[in-house]
Amino acid sequence: MGAGDVTSAACVSADARARAQLVAKAAGVVAGLDVAGAVFAAVDATVRFEAHARDGDAVAPGQVVAVVEGPARALLASERVALNFVQRLSGVATLTRAFVECVAGTGCRILDTRKTTPGLRALERAAVRAGGGVNHRSGLFDMILVKDNHVAAAGDIGEAVRRALAARRGAMLVEVEAATLAQVKEVAALDVDRILLDNMGAHEVARAVAIVDAAGAKARQSPRRTPSARRWPELEASGGVTLATARALASTGVDYLSVGALTHSAPALDVSLELAPLGSAT
């Protein structure tokens, strides 16, 4: 706001009050309403914000998702930032839900990635959960993920994995990216927790699933294995996954699809703020 909302200061009386509705203009999944409420409260603590939906709810065009009431200047000053959050986060939740519904019944789960908007990762991860997706690692600190550049720096994939396993502490998971079926076979024989199948088509992913299952991974016990795991190590397919390809990939039996588009390319959900004056406070 800088020095202040000069337009509202010029056009709206200081004691004017208003009531506004946040209205969905398109079908989607809503998220970020609590953040919008925090925006209004940050501008003026007397503003009353009432959500009419919960994060993760499906909304229809014309549906009122929240009502806000208070000083008109405060509502106008807050409008764009509050809507930016709701539109952006609802867009993430809506796209996530589309992927989740696309793979329904396969047992495959949809993961986000670290391809998030700088400064908004925690909020976008929450929006992915609202859409029914699952969060991948939070950052570089909570999971070891050996990728192609780590392999290049270490010399070969076997050496990179050996170093990763030696550095693992406690319940920290180790995931390793494999670009070929030969690498899948090599890595599956090691004590890793997840294999990332990089840029493989559905046929190759199905073969990778067969390789890991044939290696006896289903019976392998690990202190890090979750009760819901179908196999260990688990398998994650990644790389250019779209709604057109997701179902075929998920039908291979792979455990996860990671989709960067959830947070780097989700279109904003159209939500508007419709304001009505209530008169002055006096």
C-alpha positions as CSV (number, residue, x, y, z in Angstrom):
1,M,0.0,0.0,0.0
2,G,3.0,2.3,0.3
3,A,1.8,5.6,1.7
4,G,-1.8,4.5,1.5
5,D,-4.7,3.9,-0.9
6,V,-4.9,7.3,-2.4
7,T,-7.9,6.5,-4.6
8,S,-10.1,5.3,-1.7
9,A,-8.9,8.2,0.5
10,A,-10.0,10.6,-2.3
11,C,-13.4,8.9,-3.1
12,V,-14.6,7.3,0.0
13,S,-15.5,8.9,3.3
14,A,-13.4,7.9,6.3
15,D,-16.5,6.8,8.3
16,A,-18.1,4.9,5.4
17,R,-18.8,1.2,6.0
18,A,-19.5,-1.6,3.5
19,R,-20.3,-5.2,3.2
20,A,-18.7,-7.3,0.4
21,Q,-19.1,-10.8,-0.9
22,L,-16.3,-13.0,-2.4
23,V,-18.0,-14.7,-5.3
24,A,-16.7,-17.6,-7.4
25,K,-17.1,-16.9,-11.1
26,A,-16.1,-20.3,-12.2
27,A,-16.4,-23.9,-11.0
28,G,-13.4,-25.1,-9.0
29,V,-12.0,-26.0,-5.6
30,V,-11.6,-23.2,-3.1
31,A,-8.5,-22.6,-1.0
32,G,-6.9,-19.7,0.8
33,L,-9.9,-18.2,2.5
34,D,-8.1,-18.1,5.9
35,V,-5.3,-16.2,4.2
36,A,-7.8,-13.7,2.7
37,G,-9.2,-13.2,6.2
38,A,-5.7,-12.5,7.5
39,V,-5.2,-9.9,4.8
40,F,-8.3,-7.9,5.8
41,A,-7.4,-8.2,9.5
42,A,-3.9,-6.9,8.8
43,V,-5.3,-3.8,7.1
44,D,-8.0,-3.2,9.8
45,A,-8.5,-5.4,12.8
46,T,-12.1,-4.3,13.1
47,V,-13.1,-5.9,9.8
48,R,-15.3,-9.0,10.2
49,F,-14.6,-11.9,7.8
50,E,-16.9,-14.9,7.6
51,A,-16.0,-17.8,5.3
52,H,-19.0,-19.6,3.7
53,A,-16.9,-22.5,2.4
54,R,-13.9,-24.5,3.6
55,D,-10.6,-25.1,1.8
56,G,-11.1,-28.2,-0.4
57,D,-14.8,-27.5,-1.1
58,A,-16.0,-27.6,-4.7
59,V,-17.7,-24.4,-5.7
60,A,-20.0,-23.4,-8.5
61,P,-20.2,-20.2,-10.5
62,G,-22.0,-17.5,-8.6
63,Q,-21.4,-19.2,-5.2
64,V,-20.5,-16.8,-2.3
65,V,-17.4,-18.2,-0.6
66,A,-17.0,-15.5,2.0
67,V,-18.5,-12.3,3.4
68,V,-16.6,-9.4,4.8
69,E,-17.8,-6.3,6.6
70,G,-16.1,-3.2,8.0
71,P,-14.8,0.2,7.0
72,A,-15.2,0.7,3.3
73,R,-11.7,2.0,2.9
74,A,-10.2,-1.0,4.5
75,L,-12.2,-3.4,2.3
76,L,-11.1,-1.6,-0.8
77,A,-7.5,-1.5,0.3
78,S,-7.5,-5.2,1.0
79,E,-9.4,-6.3,-2.0
80,R,-6.8,-7.1,-4.6
81,V,-4.3,-8.8,-2.3
82,A,-7.0,-11.0,-0.6
83,L,-8.3,-12.0,-4.1
84,N,-4.8,-12.7,-5.4
85,F,-4.3,-15.2,-2.6
86,V,-7.7,-16.9,-3.0
87,Q,-7.5,-17.0,-6.8
88,R,-4.0,-18.4,-6.9
89,L,-4.5,-21.0,-4.2
90,S,-7.9,-22.0,-5.4
91,G,-6.3,-22.5,-8.9
92,V,-3.7,-24.8,-7.4
93,A,-6.4,-26.8,-5.5
94,T,-8.6,-27.0,-8.6
95,L,-5.8,-28.4,-10.8
96,T,-4.8,-30.8,-8.1
97,R,-8.3,-32.1,-7.8
98,A,-8.5,-32.6,-11.6
99,F,-5.4,-34.8,-11.4
100,V,-6.6,-36.7,-8.3
101,E,-9.9,-37.5,-10.1
102,C,-8.1,-38.4,-13.2
103,V,-6.2,-41.2,-11.4
104,A,-9.1,-42.3,-9.1
105,G,-9.2,-46.0,-8.5
106,T,-5.6,-46.7,-9.5
107,G,-4.2,-46.4,-6.0
108,C,-1.7,-43.8,-7.3
109,R,-1.3,-40.6,-5.4
110,I,-0.6,-37.1,-6.8
111,L,2.5,-35.3,-5.4
112,D,3.5,-31.7,-5.7
113,T,7.1,-30.5,-6.3
114,R,9.4,-27.7,-5.2
115,K,8.5,-25.8,-8.3
116,T,6.6,-23.3,-6.2
117,T,6.1,-19.5,-6.3
118,P,9.0,-17.9,-4.3
119,G,7.7,-17.1,-0.8
120,L,4.4,-19.0,-1.2
121,R,5.6,-22.6,-0.9
122,A,3.8,-23.3,2.4
123,L,0.5,-21.9,1.1
124,E,0.7,-23.7,-2.2
125,R,1.5,-26.9,-0.4
126,A,-1.6,-26.4,1.7
127,A,-3.6,-25.8,-1.5
128,V,-2.4,-29.1,-3.0
129,R,-3.6,-30.9,0.1
130,A,-7.0,-29.1,-0.2
131,G,-7.2,-30.5,-3.7
132,G,-6.6,-34.0,-2.5
133,G,-2.9,-34.2,-3.4
134,V,0.1,-35.2,-1.2
135,N,3.1,-33.1,-0.4
136,H,6.6,-34.1,-1.4
137,R,9.6,-32.9,0.6
138,S,9.4,-29.4,2.0
139,G,12.9,-28.4,1.0
140,L,16.4,-29.6,0.8
141,F,16.6,-30.5,4.5
142,D,14.0,-33.1,5.1
143,M,14.6,-35.8,2.5
144,I,17.6,-37.0,0.5
145,L,16.8,-36.9,-3.2
146,V,19.7,-38.1,-5.4
147,K,19.2,-36.6,-8.9
148,D,21.1,-36.6,-12.1
149,N,23.4,-33.7,-11.2
150,H,24.3,-35.4,-7.9
151,V,25.2,-38.5,-9.8
152,A,27.3,-36.5,-12.2
153,A,29.1,-34.8,-9.3
154,A,29.7,-38.1,-7.5
155,G,30.9,-40.0,-10.6
156,D,28.2,-42.7,-11.0
157,I,24.8,-43.6,-9.5
158,G,26.1,-46.4,-7.3
159,E,28.6,-44.1,-5.6
160,A,26.1,-41.3,-5.2
161,V,23.6,-43.7,-3.5
162,R,26.3,-45.2,-1.3
163,R,27.1,-41.7,0.0
164,A,23.5,-40.9,0.5
165,L,22.8,-44.1,2.5
166,A,25.9,-43.4,4.6
167,A,24.6,-39.9,5.4
168,R,21.0,-41.0,6.2
169,R,20.0,-40.5,9.8
170,G,17.0,-41.8,11.6
171,A,13.7,-41.9,9.6
172,M,14.9,-39.6,6.8
173,L,13.9,-41.1,3.5
174,V,16.3,-41.6,0.6
175,E,14.9,-41.3,-3.0
176,V,17.0,-41.8,-6.1
177,E,16.2,-40.6,-9.6
178,A,16.6,-43.3,-12.3
179,A,16.5,-42.4,-16.0
180,T,16.8,-45.9,-17.4
181,L,15.5,-49.4,-16.5
182,A,19.1,-50.5,-15.9
183,Q,19.4,-47.9,-13.2
184,V,16.0,-48.9,-11.7
185,K,17.3,-52.5,-11.3
186,E,20.6,-51.3,-9.8
187,V,18.9,-48.9,-7.3
188,A,16.2,-51.4,-6.4
189,A,18.8,-53.7,-5.0
190,L,19.9,-51.0,-2.5
191,D,18.4,-49.9,0.8
192,V,16.6,-46.9,-0.7
193,D,13.0,-45.8,0.1
194,R,11.7,-44.5,-3.2
195,I,12.8,-44.5,-6.9
196,L,11.9,-41.5,-9.1
197,L,11.3,-42.7,-12.7
198,D,12.4,-39.7,-14.7
199,N,10.6,-38.9,-18.0
200,M,9.5,-42.5,-18.7
201,G,6.4,-43.3,-20.7
202,A,3.7,-45.6,-19.4
203,H,5.3,-48.7,-21.0
204,E,8.7,-48.1,-19.3
205,V,7.0,-47.3,-16.0
206,A,5.1,-50.6,-16.1
207,R,8.4,-52.4,-16.7
208,A,10.0,-50.5,-13.8
209,V,7.1,-51.6,-11.5
210,A,7.7,-55.2,-12.6
211,I,11.4,-55.0,-12.0
212,V,11.0,-53.7,-8.4
213,D,8.3,-56.2,-7.6
214,A,10.3,-59.1,-9.0
215,A,13.2,-58.0,-6.9
216,G,11.1,-59.0,-3.8
217,A,10.5,-55.4,-2.8
218,K,7.0,-56.2,-1.7
219,A,8.3,-58.4,1.1
220,R,11.1,-56.2,2.1
221,Q,10.8,-54.8,5.5
222,S,12.1,-51.3,6.4
223,P,11.8,-49.3,9.6
224,R,10.7,-46.4,7.3
225,R,8.0,-48.3,5.4
226,T,4.5,-46.8,5.9
227,P,1.6,-49.2,6.6
228,S,-0.1,-48.1,3.4
229,A,2.9,-48.7,1.1
230,R,2.2,-51.2,-1.7
231,R,5.9,-52.0,-2.2
232,W,9.3,-50.8,-0.9
233,P,11.0,-49.0,-2.4
234,E,8.0,-47.0,-3.6
235,L,8.0,-45.7,-7.2
236,E,7.3,-42.2,-8.3
237,A,6.9,-41.2,-12.0
238,S,7.9,-37.7,-12.9
239,G,8.5,-35.5,-15.9
240,G,6.0,-33.6,-18.0
241,V,3.0,-35.4,-16.5
242,T,-0.3,-34.0,-17.9
243,L,-4.0,-34.8,-17.5
244,A,-3.7,-36.5,-20.9
245,T,-1.0,-38.9,-19.7
246,A,-1.8,-39.2,-16.0
247,R,-4.3,-42.1,-16.2
248,A,-2.1,-44.3,-18.3
249,L,0.9,-43.7,-16.0
250,A,-1.1,-44.3,-12.8
251,S,-2.6,-47.5,-14.3
252,T,0.9,-49.1,-14.4
253,G,0.8,-49.6,-10.6
254,V,3.2,-46.8,-9.8
255,D,2.8,-45.4,-6.3
256,Y,3.0,-41.6,-7.1
257,L,2.9,-39.1,-9.9
258,S,4.7,-35.9,-9.2
259,V,3.3,-33.0,-11.1
260,G,5.2,-29.7,-11.3
261,A,2.3,-28.0,-13.1
262,L,0.2,-28.1,-9.9
263,T,2.2,-25.1,-8.6
264,H,4.0,-23.6,-11.5
265,S,1.2,-23.6,-14.1
266,A,-2.1,-23.7,-12.4
267,P,-4.5,-21.1,-13.8
268,A,-6.1,-18.8,-11.2
269,L,-9.7,-19.5,-10.3
270,D,-11.9,-16.5,-11.1
271,V,-13.1,-15.0,-7.8
272,S,-14.4,-11.4,-7.5
273,L,-15.3,-9.1,-4.6
274,E,-18.7,-7.4,-4.9
275,L,-19.1,-4.5,-2.5
276,A,-22.2,-2.8,-1.2
277,P,-22.2,0.4,1.0
278,L,-23.8,0.3,4.4
279,G,-23.7,4.0,5.2
280,S,-21.4,5.7,7.8
281,A,-20.4,4.6,11.2
282,T,-22.2,7.6,12.8
